[in-house]
Amino acid sequence: MTPAIDFRVAHRLPGRIRFVYRAGTSFDARGLARAALNLSGVQQARVNRAARSLVIDYDPAATDETALSRGLRGLDIAGNAPRLAAVPGKGEGLGEVLGGATLLAAHPLLPAGLQMPTTLVAALPLFAGAVADLRREGINSHVLEALAVAISAARRDYTAANATIFMLALGDYLEQSIARRSDDLLKKLLHPDTAQVWVEIDGQERQLAAGEVAVGMTIIVAAGATVPVDGTVLGGEALLNEAAMTGESEPVLRRRGDSVLSGTVVEEGRLRVYAEHVGRNTASARIADYVEQSLAAKSDSQLKAARLADRLVPAVLGLAGSAWLVSGDWQRAAAVLQADYSCALKLATPVAFKSAMYRSGKQGILFKGGDVLERLLAVDTFVFDKTGTLTTGKLAVTDSIAFDPQYSPEDLIDLAASVEEHYFHPLALAVVEAARRHRGQHFDHKEVEFIAAHGVASVVDGKRIVVGSRHFVVEDEGIPVSDHQTVLDKLYRQGKTLLYIGYGGRLLGVIALKDELRPESRATLQRLRDMGVRHLVMLTGDHRRRAEEIARRLGIDECHAELLPQQKAAIVAGMKADGRRIAFVGDGINDAPALAGAEVGIAMQRGADLARLTSDIVLLEDGICRVADARAIAQATMRRIDANFRLTVGTNSAILAAAAFGQLSPVAASIAHNGSTIAILLNALRSA
């Protein structure tokens, strides 16, 4: 609740009502307009910051003045994130600018007796706001601006007073327009929901509303249609335009086993897609949530800049008083009061962050807030999961060895594939693909049990079958493997990953698989070193020999192998305890604890949903090089923020000094101050 905000009805018309409010300058006026849009029956809401008024257009059939007044007083504006579907009108504040310009141009033509009253009437909203701020917060930038206008009016320098009113309105309008543009840039990452979806039910194709689609359904997507879910292709081939999600302009071929994202468009072909994430859990919907969080979140840099701006206000007031005491010239004091550090310091940092987040989103990198860029720049240690991160994760079956003569190598693959066909881990996909190539038989089985980071289990012909890691089969299931250790050791020495198949309490066989390093892995790690990263670490559940081989090839500093999920998280925690700042890069459910425990968690594009939700950065395309790109964006953004900070302090200090020594009139100081602020904000907004 926000009881400090007081609302009063100032004017009413059928379907429209204007409230005036009282609140401090730290209050988010645009947040008020967006929060008001959440009230039942509200069609449009606009805030006039100078007049401290809120104009609401509403449907009289749905609400009334009493309900709106009660609803406004109950709004949690501080905690109400802006609603992305509703944006304040682009003309917001333009009326004040035009009014100020008209007054400035026409004022000299007025009779002498009307010049003072018209200036005071025009300045009344500014004075009222300053008095309210003074009572609630003490001296701030709005109080200084009102003092400047009052001094000029008292000296009958109406040109200076009216020019200041106009420049304040123009500056505020342009500043808010730039801030709104940075929000709008982020919102371009959003994608419209698909209203109707074709699904396959009992072999028949039916059309359902998007809200009726559930996880596990088979979705049919034909040429020209937008993919409505995140999932894995069960069948068919198609060219997908993924530019909306990854920034990649060339269509990409997707076939069985490939992942597809909501918001992408089928250009040619037809796909049958297994729905893994639907509705608010799809990638495009999560982007909307992340953007909403980023618009509300404040970074450390933003908070520090705002605190510094507030602390400098009394210094500006003191300088104005000193200039008057030394010179006896009220014009110098009025000129000094025109310039302060508040606007540029408070707005430039969030605008720069939002612009960087939009730019990174177009490149396939989703930051969940400006503070993530800050933390990523401070990271000195990058920790990588191996499979699917440094390696392609696209495993291929190299060996199938059955230890029971009643089963052929193909039978072993078919048996494993039968229980893994709905499990989209890279190992499972490789086994299913191997079975598809030799067109093997399907073994009927009971419901499949998934054990995260271990494997799968089911029942075939009344016997329990388990398919998974050595730890799962030997330690959890108690199946002995010592009789076949020679064969297993040979496969290990070849650097292959083994999938153990236990059936009826004995080891039926093993399937050996191998994946390859991503071609860009080594170059990416070198880029990170060049950007100041001190330590590169690899964690994996894979066997030690294979892991150490990869670590040597990539030049990794530390390698930890044969790990369980909790061990990965414990290693990350230990490195943090040693004073390292950790970024963890992973893609699996078993990586989620480490992702959450790191300073910055980075989830790969093919990552499991839990990994993506617990991470701070989500890669929207499948490329490890995007990790280094994210670090580069963080560096460029923080350099720009630092440069803008120095520019703000330097420029405004120069304006204040010139005004204090009588080198700038109030009008010139106002133009210089507002012009430099707009230039700094535009610099924050521009692309790197």
N, C-alpha and C positions, 0 to 999 in steps of 0.2 A: 504494500500500500504506500501511497505517497500523500500523506495528510498535509504536507507543507504547501501543496499547490491549492490555491483558492480560485474557484470558478464563479463568475457572476454573469447573468444574461444581460447583454448590452443592447441587442436588437433582434427582432424576430420577424420573419415573413413566412407565408405558407411554404413548407418544405425546406426552409433555410433558417438557421439560427446562428447568431454570433455571440460567443462567450469572450469575456476578458478574463485573464488569469494573472496571478501573482506568483512568481517563482524566481529562484536565484539564477545567475548566469551559467552555473554548471549544469542546469537543467537542459535536457535535450529537447528542443522545440520540435524538431522533425520527428523525433520519437513519439511526441504527443500526437501529431497528426496521424502517424501510422497506427498507434495504439487505438486512437479513436475509431479508426476504420474497422476495428474488431467488434465494435458495438453493434447490436442488432439494429437493422434498418438504416444504418449509415451508408450513404452512397459515395460521398466525397468529403474530405477534410483538408483544410488549408490553414496554415499558421502564418500570421504576420508577426514576426519577432519584434519589430520596432514598436508596434502598437500593443504587443502582448495580447493578441486576440486569436481565437480559434473559430473559424467559420465552418459550419457543418451543413451539408446538403443531405436530406434524409427523406425516407419514404413515410409520409404521414399515416399510411395504412399499417405500417409495421412498428412505429415508435412515436413518441411525442416528447415535448419539452421536459416533462417531469422525469421520464425514463432516461433521457439523454443526460440530464443534470446528475441523476443518481449514478448512472454508468460512468461518467467522467470522474466523479469523486471516488469511485471504486477501482479505477485503473491502476495497475502496477506498472507505471511508466518506466521506472528504473530497471525493472527486470523483464519488460516486455520487448522481446526482440522484434525488429521491424518486420512487418509482413511483406514478403517479397512480391506478392501479386499487386500490391498497391503502392504506388510511388507518388509523392507530391507532384503537383502540376509543374511543368517546366516554366510557367509564367509566374510562379510564386515569388512575390516581392517586386515584380516589375511595376506594379501600380505605384508603389512608394518611390521608385526611381523616376518614373515619369512625373509624378507630383512634385518631387524635389527639383527636377529640371525646369518644370513650368514656373515654379516659384522663383527660382534663381533668375530666369530670363525676364519674367514680368514684374518682379519686385521694384526695380527702379522706376517703373511707370506709375506706380501707385502713389496716391497723395501721401504727403509726409505723415499725416495723422494715422494712416492705416499700415504703415510699414512695420512699426513695432508690433502691433497686434497680430498681423499675419505671420511674422517670423515666430512669435511665441506660440501661436496655434500650431504651426508646422512642427515646432520643437516639442510640443506637449507630450507626445508619446515617448520621446527620448528622455525628457525630464521625469516622467512618471516611472519609467523603467529604472532609471538611475536611482530614484528615491527608494524604490522597492529593493533594489540590489543593495543599497547602502544599509538598509535596515536588516537584511537577511545575511549578507556576506561581508559587509564592510566595503572598503574602497576597492573597486575593480576597474577594468578597462571601460566599461559603460559609464561609470561615474566620471572618469576622466573626459570622455567624449562630451558628456552633458556639460561639464564645467567649461570646456572650450567654447561650446556654443553660447553658454550663458555669459561668459566674459565678453565675447564678441558682440552679443546683443546689448549688453550693458554699456559698451563703448559706442553703441549705435553704428557699429561696423556690420551692417546688415548683409553686405556682400559676403564677408567672411563667414558669418553665421549661417546664411542660406547655402553657401558653397559647401560648408562642413556637413550640413544636413543631407545635401544631395550626394556628396562623396561617401558618407556613411551608408546611405541606402544603396548606392551603386556597388560599393565594396562588399557589403553584406550579400547582395544579390549574386554577384559574381563568385564570391567565396562559396556560397551554398550551391550554386550551379556546378562549380568544379567538384565539390564534395559529392554532389548527387551523381555527377558523371562517373566518378570512381565507383560508386555503388552500382550504377547501371552497367558498367563494364563487367563487373563480377556476375551480374544477373544474366548476361549473355551466355553464360555457361549452362543455364537451365534449359530444359527441353520439355516440350508439351507432352502431356500424357496421351497414350493411345486410348481412344474411346471404346473401340470394339476390337476383340482379339479372336482369331481363329484357333481353336484347340481340337485335338484329336481325342475322342472319348469312345472306347469300345470299337475302335476301327472306323468310326464315323467322324467327319469334320463338322464342328458346330461353331457358331459365333457367340461369344460371351462378352458381357461388359468387362472392362479392364479390372474393375473392383472384384469380380468373381473369380479371377484367375488365382490359382493356389500353387504352392510349391509342389513339384512332382508331376504337374500336368505336362503334356506334350503340346507345344505351341507350334503352329504352322505359320511361317512367314514367307510370303511370295514377293516377287519383284515389285518394287515401288512402295512396299510397306515398311514401317518403322518397327524395329525389334522392340517388343513391349516388356521384356524381362531380361534379367541376367541369367545365362545358363550355358549349357554345353550342347553342341550339335550332336543329335542322335543319328541323323541321316540327311542326305542331300548335299549339294554343293551350291555355293552362291558367292557372288562378288558383293562385298559390303563396303559402303561408304562410311568410314568411321571418323570423318573429319570433325564432326560435332563433339566427339568424346576425346579424341587423341590428337587432333590437329593434323593428322596424316591426310594429305590431299588425294593420294592414289588409292583406288579401291583395293581391298585385300580379299584373297580367296579364303573361304571358311568351309571346312568339311567336318566329317565325324571326328569327335574328340576335341575340336577347337572350342574355345570360349567365345561367347558373343555378349555384347553389352547392350542394355537398353539405350534407346536414343540413336542407335546406328540404323542405316537404311540399306535395304537390299536393292542393289541396282540390277543384278541379273541372277536368275536361278531361284531356288526354293529350298528352304531348310525346315527340318523337324528339330525343335529345340527342347531339351529337358529344362524346365523352369526351376532354377535354384533360388533366385531372389525375385520377389514380386512386389508390386506396390511401393510402399515407402522404403523398402529394403533394396531397391534396385540402385545401380550406380548413379543414374541421373537424379533420382530422388535424394540419394545421399549427398550429391553435390549441392542440391538445394539446401539441405540441412547444414552442410559445412559452410556455405556462403552466408546463411542466416547467422551462424555462430560468429563468423569472421566480421560481419557488420557490427555486431554488438561488443565483441571482445576488444580490450585495450591492451596494447603491448607495454612493456616496461619503458621503452623509449617514448611512447606517447604520454604515459603518465608522468615521466620525469619532465618532459617538455611543458606539459600543462602546469605542473607545480612551479617550475621556474618562471613561467609567464605570470603566474599569480604573485610570486614573490617580488617580481620586478615592478609591479604596479605602484607600490608606495614610493619606490625610487624615482619613478617618472614624476609623480606628484611632488616629491621633494625638490626635484630639479626645476620644475615649473615655478615653485615658490621661491627658490633661490634666484632664478633668473629675474623674477619680478622685484625681489628685495634689492638686488645689485643694480638693476637698470631702472627700476621704477616704471617699466614699460609693460602694461598688461598684454600687449600684443605678443610679446615674447612668450609670456606664460601660456597664452592661448595656443601659440604655435607648438610649444613643447607638448601640450596636452593632446595634440592631434596624433602624435606618434607613440605607439606602444608595441610591445613584443607579442601581445596575446594572440592575435588572429593567426599569424603565420606559424608561430610555435605550436599552437593547438591543432591546426588543421593540416599542415604540411606533412606531418609524420603519418597520420592515418591514410591520407590520400596516397602517399608513396607506397605504403603497404598494400593497399587495395589494388593499385595499378600493377604492382609486382605479382600479386596473386592472380589477377586476370591474365597477365602475360604468361605466367607459368601454367595456368590452366589450359591455354591454347597450345602449349607445348606438351601437354600430357602429364602435368605434375600438379596435384591438388594439395595446397597447403590448407590446414584447418585453422587458420588464424595468423595474424601478423606476428604474434609472439613466437610462433614456430620458426619464422625466418631468423629472429634474433637468436633463438636457442641453437639452430642449425649452424649459424656462423661461429658460435662458441665451442662447438664440438671439436675435440682433438683426437677421438678414437672412433673409427667406424668398425662395427662388428657385423659380419655377413653370415647368414645361413648359407649353406652350400647349394643344396639341390633346388633348382628352380630360380636361384638368385645369381650365383656366380656361374652355374651350369645352366644349360638350356632347360633342364627338367623334362625334356622329351626323350625318355628312355626307350631303348629298343632291346628286345629279347635276343640274347646271343647264344644261350645254351638252355636246354631243357633236359634234366637228368632225372629219370624215374628210378627209384630204388626197389620197386616191385615189378617183377617181370610181367605181371598181368596188365600193366599199364605202359603204353608207349609214350615217348616224349610229347607227341601231339595230344594224347589223352590227358597228360598232366596239365598242359596249357589249357585245354578245353575245360577241365574241372576247375582250375583256378579262375578262368575267365567267367564261368557260369555264376560264381558267387561275387565276382568283382565288377560285373558289368554296369552296376548302378553307382559305383564308387569312382569318383573322378580324381583320385590321386594319380600322379604321373606313373607310378608303378602299375596301377590297375589299368590305366589307359593303354600302356604298352602291352600288357598281357592280352587284353581284349583285342587289340589290333593284330597281335600275332595269331590269335584264334581265327580272326576274320580272314586273314590271308590264306590259311589252309582250309577254310570253310569247315571247321570242326563241328562236333556235335555239342548240343546243350544238355547239361545235367540238371534235372529238376532238383530243387532244393527248397528248404523251409525259409522263413524270414531271416534276412541277413542282419547280423549284429556288427556294428562299426565300433571299433575300439581306437580312439584317437592316438596317433603316433605308434600304434602297434600293428593293426591289421583288421581283418574281418573274420567272422565265424558264422557257420550255418550248419545245417544237417542235410546230408545227402544219403538216401537209402538207409535211413535210420542211424547213420554214423555221423559223429561231429567232425566237421572239417574246419581247419583254421589255416588262414593264409596270411603271412606277415613276416615280421622281423624275427631274427634268432632269439632275441630277448622274449618276445611274445610266445613263440612256439616252445622254447626250451624252458625258460624260467616260469612263465605264467601258466603254460599248459602242461608242463612236466614231460614233454616228449624228448627222449634221448636222441642224440645225433652223433655220438662218439664213434659208432661203427662206420661212419662215412666221413670221418674227419679229414682223411687224405684228399678226397675229392673236393671238399669244402675249402681246404687250405689252398689248393691249386687255383681255384676260382678267385679266392681272395687276393692271391699274389698277382693275378692278372688285373687287379683293380676293378673288379666287377661287383655290382650290388646284388645280393642274394635275397630271393623271396622264398621262404620256407613253406612247404605244404604239408600239414599234418592231417592224417585221416585215420579215424578209429584209434587214436592214441599212439600212432607210430608215424615216423617221418616217411611220407610217401615219395618225396622228391624235392628238388630245388630248381628254381628258374633263375638263371643269371641274366642280369641286364646291365647296360652301361649307357651313360649319357656323356655328353661332350661339354667342354667349357664354352661359354658364350664367346664368340670371337672378339667382342669388345670389352671383355672383363679386365684384361691386363691393362689396356689403355685407360680404362675408367679409374682403376686403382692408382695409376700413375698421375692422372689429373688431380685426384684427391690429394696425393702427396704434394703436388705442385701448388695446391691451394692451402697448404699449411696443416694438413692432417698428419699427426705424428705416429699413430699406431693403426695398423690394419690387422684385424683378427677374424678368423673363420671358426664358426661353431657348426657341428653337424652330428647327426645320429649315425652317420655312415661309419664303416670300419676305418681304423686308424691308418692302415697302409695307403688306402685310396685317398684319404683326406690329406695326408702328408705329401703325397705326390702332387696333388693339385696346389697345395700351399706353396710348394717349391716352384712350380711353374709360374705362379702368379706373383711371387715375391712377397708373400704375406708374412707378417711378423710373428703371429701366434696362431697355433692351430689346436683346437680341442675337438676330439672325435668320440664317437660311441656314446653320445649324450642323450639323456632323457629330457623332456621339456622343462622339468623343474631344475635340472642341472644347468641348462642354458640360462635361465633366469638368475640362478645363483651366481654364475660366472659374471654376468652383467652387473649384478649387485656388488660383487667383490671388486670389480674394476671401478665402480662408482665410489666405493668406500676408500679406494686408493687415491681418489682425487681426480680421476679421469672423467671427462664429459663424453658421454656415449651416444652414438647414433646406431641403432640396430636396424638391419635390413633383412626382411624375411618375407615368407609367403604362406606359411602353413598354420593350421590350428595350433600345432605344437610350438609355434613361434610367438603366440599371443602373449604369454607371460613376460617374455624378454622384450617384446615390443612395448608393452605397457610400462616396464620397469626402466627403460632407457630414457635418456634426456630427450631424444627425438626418435620416434619409431617410424620406419619407412616400410610400407607394404607394397609388394610387387603387384603388377596388374592382374596376374593369375592367382593372387592370394586368396586364401579362404576368407569368408565373410568376417569371422571373428578377428582375424589378423588385420583386416582393413578397418574394422570399427575401433580397434584398440590403438591404431597407429595415428601419428600426427600428420604424416604425408602419405598420400596414396598415388602411386604411379598408374596412369590411365592407359599406358601402352607398355607392351612387353619389351623393355630394354633397360639393361643395367646402367647404360650411359646416362639415363635420366637422373640417377643419384648424383653424379657429378654436376649435371646441369642445375639441379636444385641447390647445391652448394654455391655454384656460380651466381645464381639469381639472388641468393641471400647476401653474398658479398656485394654485388652491385647495388642492391637495395639499401643496405646499411651505409655504403659509401655515399649514396645520394642523400640519405637522411642526414648524415653528418655534414655534408656540404651545405644542405639547406639550412641546417642549424647555424653553421658559421655565417652563412649569407644573411640569415635573419638578424642575428645579433649584430653583425657588422653594419649592415645597411641601416637598421633602425637606430643604432648608436650614433652613426654619422648624422642622420636626420635630427635626432635629439640635440646633438652638439651644435649643429648649424642653427637650429631654432633657438637654442638657449643664447647664442651669441648674436642673435638678430639677423642672421643671414637668410632666414626663410620666414615668409609671412604665414599666417594660419592657413590660408588657401594653398600656398605652395607646399607647406608641410603635409597637409591632408592629401594632396595629389601624390606627393612623393611616397608617403606611407602606404596608401591604398594601392598605388601602382606597383610598388615593390612587393607587396603582399601577394597580389594577383600573379606577378611574374614567378614568385617562389612556388606558389601552388601549381601553376602550369608546369614548372620544372619537375615538381613531384609527380605530376600525372603522366608526363610523357614517357614513351617507351624507351627502354635502355638501348 
